[in-house]
């Protein structure tokens, strides 16, 4: 792997409105300091309500002129495929930006660029496969057809943990449907999304079809949520903010798609392949520093194998390298900011105070620069403890014992979340029973956190609304229209 270094000067960015790169209306900027290195690595325009309104207006104008909406699907597909190719061509620069802004390991960031490009590849195929329905059984003088139209202007608000990957789970599908968009990445990690705007232009996306802003939830996200000219909002982030967006969307009853938090169980039965389980457990909780909605932070282990399991997890977790995110051998990088660091440490203290057994880690690492948390493992966790039911968003594993299938189901479903779950067993009956009874949008069997652009993703309960990825994702960005056609002469007058 090539050597990556901190740039001598911070990256400088502008916002994209109606095809033009520009400063914010107020002329102000804000900085981002790398959580792993303590250096300022980016400077971004501080967008205002006026900037946001201008971006919405540009997206509305681009939708109304129908150049993108009515473009043949085959032509839209060529442009979206070109974006995928450009992401691959610029993968090293994009990965460096993400690592510096987010603190994630560079090797992981490079992998994410390929994942993102693959999603754009898949979304391009959907441009040519948007179908409706027809009904020729309404009588000799009536015919009906139902087809999908793009919903219009879509606002997209994305989080800081997977910046390019998560916008890639939204934007290409909206573009495939014929929508236009206003995108607001997190103020902590806006760089790769702004850089994506350059790639969209190079690929041939028309002016105004995609507009990208940098700034804070108030005023940018708030204005997008409340705007009468935004037809849909697609948000990924915390459940708390998701609820605020739903409340704000009442102004025009815009469609809302939400991918929110999770407290995802990995449920392990005695007959499971323990070597595969142990690696999946350690990967599942420490991947991306645990700052992942899909984090497998809650382990449900059958009491017959629990003690041996805990020892093997500890042995494996001790091998995970924590440190400089630019080191290609590092698996756990820096925590995104001090606020998140303190949240994680508070949960660790809560676990100790509520009686869980701290087996590994449990503290901030002592380093010259950056915010790093030791890989942490708790055993003897009860389902009612905070660390067992609340989303920590950090490298903290909670191990809970169960005695039966019934108890495992009850514990798995005992949180407000329902994003994903995993079941480990060689018994097909147990696996299928669990997959049916677990309240989650994704259930993995004998694997964890595998993902494909072809497979839908989203949550039950307070983990969200709607679905991303897969062939149904385009439907999220469309409206179904029914057209009824009278055939032949009039059938008579209502008055007579």
C-alpha positions in Angstrom: 0.0 0.0 0.0 1.2 3.5 -0.8 2.3 5.8 2.0 -0.2 8.5 3.0 0.7 11.7 4.7 -1.0 14.7 6.2 -1.1 17.5 3.6 1.0 20.6 4.2 -2.0 22.8 3.8 -5.7 22.1 4.6 -7.8 21.1 1.6 -9.9 24.1 0.3 -13.5 23.5 -0.8 -16.4 25.3 -2.4 -20.1 24.4 -2.6 -21.9 23.4 -5.7 -25.1 25.2 -6.7 -26.6 25.1 -10.2 -23.4 23.8 -11.7 -21.2 26.5 -10.3 -18.6 26.2 -7.6 -18.8 29.1 -5.2 -18.3 30.4 -1.6 -21.2 30.7 0.8 -23.4 33.8 0.6 -22.0 35.1 3.9 -18.4 34.5 2.9 -17.6 32.6 6.1 -15.9 29.2 6.4 -15.3 26.6 9.0 -12.4 24.2 9.6 -12.1 20.5 10.4 -9.3 19.1 12.6 -8.3 15.6 12.0 -9.3 13.5 15.1 -6.3 11.2 14.6 -3.6 13.9 14.1 -4.8 17.2 15.6 -4.0 19.1 12.4 -6.5 21.3 10.5 -7.1 19.3 7.2 -10.1 21.0 5.6 -11.7 24.4 5.1 -15.4 24.6 4.0 -17.9 27.3 3.1 -20.4 27.9 6.0 -23.7 27.7 4.2 -26.7 29.9 5.3 -30.4 29.6 4.8 -30.1 31.7 1.7 -27.5 29.3 0.2 -29.9 26.4 1.0 -32.8 28.1 -0.6 -30.8 28.8 -3.7 -29.7 25.2 -4.0 -33.3 24.0 -3.6 -34.4 26.5 -6.3 -31.6 25.2 -8.7 -32.8 21.6 -8.1 -36.4 22.6 -8.7 -35.5 24.3 -11.9 -33.5 21.3 -13.1 -36.4 19.0 -12.4 -38.9 21.2 -14.1 -36.9 21.5 -17.3 -37.0 17.7 -17.6 -33.7 17.3 -19.3 -32.7 14.7 -16.6 -36.1 13.4 -15.8 -36.9 12.6 -19.5 -33.5 11.5 -20.5 -33.6 7.9 -21.8 -32.7 5.5 -19.0 -29.8 4.1 -21.1 -28.2 7.6 -21.3 -28.6 8.2 -17.5 -27.0 4.8 -17.0 -23.9 5.8 -19.0 -23.5 8.9 -16.8 -23.9 7.0 -13.5 -21.5 4.3 -14.7 -19.0 7.0 -15.5 -19.3 8.3 -11.9 -18.4 4.8 -10.6 -15.3 4.8 -12.8 -14.3 8.2 -11.6 -14.6 7.1 -8.0 -12.2 4.3 -8.7 -9.8 6.6 -10.5 -9.8 9.0 -7.5 -10.0 6.4 -4.8 -6.7 7.2 -3.2 -7.4 10.9 -2.8 -11.0 10.2 -1.6 -9.7 7.7 0.9 -7.1 10.1 2.3 -9.8 12.8 2.8 -12.1 10.4 4.6 -9.4 9.1 6.9 -8.2 12.6 7.8 -11.7 13.9 8.5 -13.2 10.8 10.2 -10.3 9.1 11.9 -11.0 5.7 10.2 -8.1 3.5 9.1 -6.8 4.2 5.6 -7.0 0.5 4.6 -10.8 0.5 5.4 -11.3 3.9 3.6 -9.8 2.5 0.5 -12.1 -0.5 0.6 -15.1 1.8 1.1 -14.3 3.6 -2.2 -14.6 0.3 -4.1 -17.8 -0.5 -2.2 -19.2 2.9 -3.1 -18.2 2.6 -6.8 -19.9 -0.8 -6.9 -23.2 0.7 -5.7 -23.1 3.3 -8.5 -22.5 0.4 -11.0 -25.6 -1.4 -9.7 -27.7 1.8 -9.6 -26.9 2.4 -13.3 -28.6 -0.9 -14.2 -31.8 0.3 -12.6 -32.1 3.2 -15.0 -33.2 0.7 -17.6 -35.4 -1.4 -15.5 -38.2 0.8 -14.1 -41.4 -0.9 -14.8 -45.1 -0.3 -14.0 -48.2 -2.4 -14.6 -51.2 -2.5 -16.9 -54.8 -3.8 -16.6 -56.7 -4.9 -19.6 -59.6 -6.4 -17.7 -61.7 -3.4 -16.9 -64.3 -3.8 -19.7 -64.3 -3.4 -23.4 -64.1 0.4 -23.2 -61.4 0.9 -20.5 -57.7 0.3 -20.1 -55.4 1.3 -17.2 -51.7 1.6 -16.8 -49.7 2.3 -13.7 -46.2 3.7 -13.9 -43.7 5.4 -11.8 -42.5 9.0 -12.0 -39.6 10.6 -10.2 -40.8 12.2 -7.0 -39.0 15.4 -7.7 -36.4 17.3 -5.5 -34.8 15.1 -2.9 -32.9 16.5 0.0 -30.2 14.1 1.3 -28.6 14.5 4.8 -25.7 12.1 5.5 -23.7 11.3 8.7 -20.0 11.4 9.5 -19.2 7.8 9.8 -19.3 6.6 6.2 -19.5 9.8 4.1 -19.1 8.6 0.6 -20.5 5.2 1.1 -23.8 6.5 2.6 -24.4 9.2 -0.1 -23.7 6.4 -2.6 -26.6 4.4 -1.0 -28.9 7.3 -1.9 -27.9 9.6 -4.7 -27.3 7.2 -7.6 -30.8 5.6 -7.0 -32.5 9.0 -6.9 -30.6 9.9 -10.1 -31.6 6.6 -11.7 -35.3 7.4 -10.9 -34.9 10.9 -12.6 -34.9 13.0 -9.5 -32.8 16.1 -8.7 -31.1 16.6 -5.4 -29.7 18.9 -2.7 -27.0 17.1 -0.6 -25.8 18.1 2.9 -23.0 16.0 4.3 -22.1 16.1 8.0 -20.1 19.2 8.9 -17.5 16.8 10.4 -16.8 15.0 7.1 -18.0 16.9 4.1 -14.8 16.6 2.0 -15.5 13.5 -0.1 -19.1 14.5 -0.8 -17.9 17.9 -2.1 -15.3 16.1 -4.1 -18.0 13.8 -5.5 -19.6 16.9 -7.0 -16.5 17.4 -9.2 -16.8 13.8 -10.4 -20.5 14.2 -11.2 -19.7 17.1 -13.4 -17.0 15.2 -15.2 -19.4 12.4 -15.8 -21.9 14.7 -17.4 -24.6 15.2 -14.8 -26.4 18.5 -16.0 -26.2 21.7 -14.0 -28.6 21.9 -11.1 -29.4 18.2 -11.0 -27.1 17.7 -7.9 -26.3 20.6 -5.5 -24.0 20.1 -2.6 -23.8 22.3 0.5 -21.5 22.3 3.6 -22.6 23.5 7.0 -24.6 22.7 10.0 -28.0 21.1 10.7 -29.3 24.6 11.6 -29.8 26.3 9.2 -29.0 23.9 6.3 -30.7 20.7 7.4 -33.6 22.6 9.0 -34.3 24.6 5.9 -34.2 21.4 3.7 -36.6 19.7 6.1 -39.1 22.5 6.2 -39.0 23.6 2.6 -42.2 23.5 0.6 -40.1 22.9 -2.6 -38.4 19.7 -1.3 -40.5 16.7 -2.2 -38.6 14.1 -0.2 -35.9 13.9 2.4 -33.6 11.0 2.8 -31.7 11.0 6.1 -29.1 8.8 7.8 -28.1 9.5 11.3 -29.3 9.2 14.9 -32.9 8.3 15.8 -33.3 11.5 17.8 -32.5 13.7 14.8 -34.6 11.4 12.5 -37.6 12.2 14.7 -36.9 15.9 14.4 -36.8 15.6 10.6 -40.2 13.8 10.6 -41.7 16.7 12.7 -40.2 19.4 10.4 -41.5 17.6 7.3 -45.1 18.3 8.3 -45.0 21.7 6.5 -45.6 20.0 3.1 -46.0 16.4 4.1 -42.9 15.5 2.1 -41.9 11.9 1.9 -39.3 10.9 4.5 -36.8 8.0 4.3 -34.8 7.4 7.4 -31.9 5.0 8.2 -31.3 5.4 11.9 -29.7 3.7 14.9 -29.2 0.1 15.9 -28.4 -2.1 18.8 -27.7 -5.2 16.8 -27.5 -8.7 18.3 -25.3 -11.5 17.2 -27.0 -14.6 18.6 -24.7 -17.6 19.0 -25.9 -21.2 19.6 -23.7 -24.0 20.9 -23.3 -25.8 17.5 -21.9 -22.7 15.7 -18.5 -22.6 14.0 -16.8 -20.9 16.9 -13.7 -19.9 14.9 -15.8 -18.0 12.4 -18.0 -16.6 15.2 -15.0 -15.1 17.1 -13.6 -13.3 14.1 -17.0 -12.0 13.1 -17.7 -10.7 16.7 -14.4 -8.9 16.9 -14.8 -7.4 13.4 -18.5 -6.6 14.0 -17.9 -4.4 17.1 -14.5 -2.8 16.3 -15.0 -2.1 12.6 -14.9 1.7 12.1 -14.2 2.1 15.8 -17.7 0.9 16.5 -19.1 4.1 15.0 -21.5 2.1 12.8 -25.3 1.7 12.9 -24.8 -1.9 12.1 -22.2 -2.5 14.8 -22.6 -6.0 16.4 -22.2 -4.5 19.9 -24.6 -6.9 21.6 -23.6 -10.6 21.8 -26.2 -13.1 22.9 -24.4 -16.4 23.7 -25.9 -19.7 24.9 -24.9 -20.3 28.5 -23.4 -23.8 27.7 -20.6 -22.2 25.7 -20.4 -18.7 27.2 -17.3 -19.1 29.3 -15.1 -20.5 26.6 -16.5 -18.0 24.1 -15.5 -15.0 26.4 -11.9 -16.2 26.7 -11.6 -16.6 22.9 -13.0 -13.2 22.2 -10.6 -11.6 24.7 -7.7 -13.4 23.1 -8.7 -12.3 19.6 -9.6 -8.7 20.6 -6.1 -8.2 22.1 -4.6 -8.7 18.6 -6.5 -5.8 17.1 -4.1 -2.9 16.3 -5.2 0.6 17.4 -3.4 3.8 16.4 -2.6 6.2 13.6 -5.3 6.0 11.0 -2.8 6.5 8.2 -0.9 3.3 9.2 -2.1 0.6 6.8 -1.9 -2.1 9.5 -4.2 -0.3 11.9 -7.7 -1.7 12.4 -9.1 0.8 14.9 -8.5 4.5 14.3 -9.5 7.7 16.1 -12.9 8.6 17.6 -14.6 11.3 15.6 -14.6 14.1 18.2 -14.5 14.8 21.9 -18.3 14.7 22.3 -18.4 11.1 21.0 -15.3 10.2 23.0 -17.0 11.4 26.2 -20.2 9.6 25.3 -18.4 6.3 24.9 -16.5 6.7 28.2 -19.7 7.5 30.0 -21.3 4.3 28.7 -18.2 2.3 29.9 -18.6 3.9 33.3 -22.3 3.0 33.3 -21.5 -0.6 32.5 -19.2 -0.8 35.5 -21.6 1.0 37.8 -24.5 -1.3 36.8 -22.6 -4.4 37.6 -21.2 -5.7 34.3 -17.8 -7.4 34.4 -15.1 -5.4 32.5 -12.9 -8.0 30.9 -10.8 -5.8 28.5 -10.0 -2.1 27.9 -12.4 0.4 29.4 -10.5 3.6 29.0 -9.1 6.2 26.7 -5.7 5.4 25.3 -2.8 7.6 26.3 -1.4 9.2 23.1 0.4 12.4 22.1 -2.3 13.2 19.5 -5.8 12.1 18.7 -8.7 10.5 20.6 -8.4 6.7 20.9 -10.5 4.2 23.0 -9.2 0.8 24.0 -11.1 -2.1 22.6 -13.5 -2.9 25.4 -15.4 -6.1 26.4 -18.0 -6.5 29.1 -19.4 -9.9 30.2 -22.2 -10.7 32.7 -24.3 -8.1 31.1 -28.0 -8.0 31.8 -30.5 -7.0 29.1 -31.8 -4.0 31.1 -28.3 -2.4 31.4 -27.7 0.8 29.4 -24.8 -0.8 27.5 -27.1 -3.7 26.5 -30.0 -1.6 25.1 -28.6 1.8 24.0 -26.5 2.6 21.0 -23.0 3.5 22.1 -21.3 4.1 18.8 -17.9 3.0 20.0 -15.7 0.0 20.4 -17.6 -1.5 23.4 -18.8 -5.2 23.3 -21.6 -6.4 25.7 -22.0 -10.2 26.2 -25.3 -11.5 27.4 -26.1 -15.1 28.2 -29.3 -17.0 27.2 -30.8 -20.4 27.9 -33.3 -21.1 25.1 -34.5 -20.0 21.7 -37.4 -18.2 23.4 -35.2 -16.3 25.7 -32.8 -15.3 22.8 -35.7 -14.0 20.8 -37.0 -12.0 23.8 -33.7 -10.4 24.5 -33.0 -9.7 20.8 -36.3 -7.8 20.4 -36.0 -6.0 23.8 -34.6 -2.7 22.4 -36.3 0.1 20.5 -34.1 -0.7 17.5 -34.5 -3.2 14.7 -31.8 -2.6 12.2 -29.9 -5.9 11.9 -29.1 -9.1 13.6 -27.0 -12.2 13.1 -27.7 -15.9 14.0 -24.9 -18.5 14.3 -26.0 -22.1 14.1 -25.7 -25.2 11.9 -29.3 -26.1 12.6 -31.4 -24.8 9.7 -34.6 -25.0 11.8 -33.2 -22.8 14.5 -31.7 -20.4 11.9 -35.0 -20.0 10.1 -37.1 -19.7 13.2 -34.8 -17.0 14.5 -34.8 -15.1 11.2 -38.6 -15.0 11.2 -39.0 -13.9 14.8 -36.3 -11.3 15.1 -37.6 -7.8 14.5 -34.9 -6.5 12.2 -34.6 -5.3 8.6 -31.6 -7.6 7.9 -30.8 -11.0 9.4 -27.5 -12.6 8.7 -27.1 -16.4 9.1 -23.6 -17.7 9.8 -22.0 -14.4 8.7 -22.1 -10.7 9.8 -22.2 -7.4 8.0 -22.0 -8.8 4.5 -23.6 -6.4 2.1 -24.4 -6.2 -1.6 -25.9 -3.4 -3.7 -28.6 -5.9 -4.9 -29.9 -6.5 -1.4 -32.2 -4.0 0.4 -31.2 -2.4 3.6 -33.2 -0.6 6.3 -34.7 -1.0 9.7 -37.7 -2.0 11.8 -39.1 0.0 14.7 -37.0 3.1 15.6 -34.2 2.1 13.2 -35.9 3.8 10.3 -38.4 4.2 7.5 -38.0 2.9 4.0 -35.3 0.9 2.3 -32.0 1.7 0.5 -30.1 -0.5 -2.0 -31.7 -3.3 -4.0 -34.1 -2.9 -6.9 -36.9 -1.5 -4.7 -34.7 1.5 -3.8 -35.6 3.3 -7.0 -39.3 3.0 -5.9 -38.4 5.0 -2.8 -37.6 8.0 -5.0 -40.8 7.8 -7.2 -44.5 8.2 -7.2 -46.9 5.6 -8.6 -49.3 7.1 -11.2 -52.5 5.5 -12.5 -53.7 6.4 -16.0 -57.2 5.2 -17.1 -57.9 5.4 -20.8 -61.4 5.2 -22.3 -61.4 3.4 -25.6 -63.9 3.8 -28.4 -67.2 5.8 -28.5 -68.8 7.4 -25.4 -71.0 5.0 -23.3 -73.7 7.6 -22.8 -74.7 10.6 -20.7 -75.0 10.7 -16.9 -77.9 13.1 -17.1 -80.0 11.0 -19.5 
